[in-house]
Amino acid sequence: MRSKTPWQKVFRKIGLSQSSLAKEMGCHRSKISVALKGDDGLVNARDQVSLMKIATKHGVKLTLADFVDVA
């Protein structure tokens, strides 16, 4: 079984819905949907910054390991 992609790990850890996360990131929810379904699920640098800020706002601690695919 394939391990979770970085996008999937971060999304699950933050715990918001796709719509809520998209709203906080200032993007359309389809961006989140596509990112979660992607094969590599890599999080680009701009999104990493946004996700870190959102996680901090919601009391969630993200680490480098959350953004790296350790296959």
C-alpha positions in Angstrom: 0.0 0.0 0.0 1.3 3.4 -1.0 2.1 5.8 1.9 0.3 9.1 2.1 1.6 11.9 -0.1 2.9 15.1 1.6 -0.3 17.0 0.6 -2.4 14.2 2.1 -0.4 14.1 5.3 -0.5 17.9 5.8 -4.2 18.1 4.9 -5.1 15.4 7.3 -3.0 16.9 10.1 -4.5 20.4 9.7 -8.0 18.8 9.9 -10.0 21.4 7.9 -12.3 20.5 5.0 -11.1 21.1 1.5 -13.4 24.2 1.2 -12.2 25.6 4.5 -8.6 25.1 3.7 -9.0 26.6 0.2 -10.7 29.6 1.7 -7.9 30.2 4.2 -5.3 29.7 1.5 -7.1 32.2 -0.8 -7.6 29.7 -3.6 -10.4 27.6 -5.2 -11.2 24.3 -3.6 -10.4 22.5 -6.8 -6.7 23.3 -6.2 -6.9 21.3 -3.0 -8.8 18.5 -4.6 -6.3 18.2 -7.4 -3.4 18.4 -5.0 -4.8 15.6 -2.8 -5.4 13.3 -5.8 -1.9 13.9 -7.4 0.5 11.0 -7.6 3.4 12.8 -6.1 1.5 15.1 -3.8 4.4 17.5 -3.5 3.7 20.8 -1.8 5.2 23.8 -3.6 7.1 26.4 -1.6 4.4 29.1 -1.6 1.8 26.6 -0.4 4.2 25.3 2.3 4.4 28.9 3.7 0.6 29.2 3.6 0.0 25.8 5.2 2.5 26.5 8.0 0.7 29.8 8.8 -2.7 28.0 8.8 -1.4 25.2 10.9 0.0 27.6 13.5 -3.3 29.5 13.5 -5.1 26.3 14.3 -2.6 25.0 16.9 -1.2 22.3 14.6 2.5 21.6 14.5 3.9 20.8 11.1 7.5 19.6 10.6 9.7 19.1 7.6 8.8 15.4 7.6 5.2 16.3 6.8 6.3 18.0 3.6 8.7 15.2 2.4 7.7 12.0 0.7 9.7 9.3 2.5 9.0 6.2 0.3 
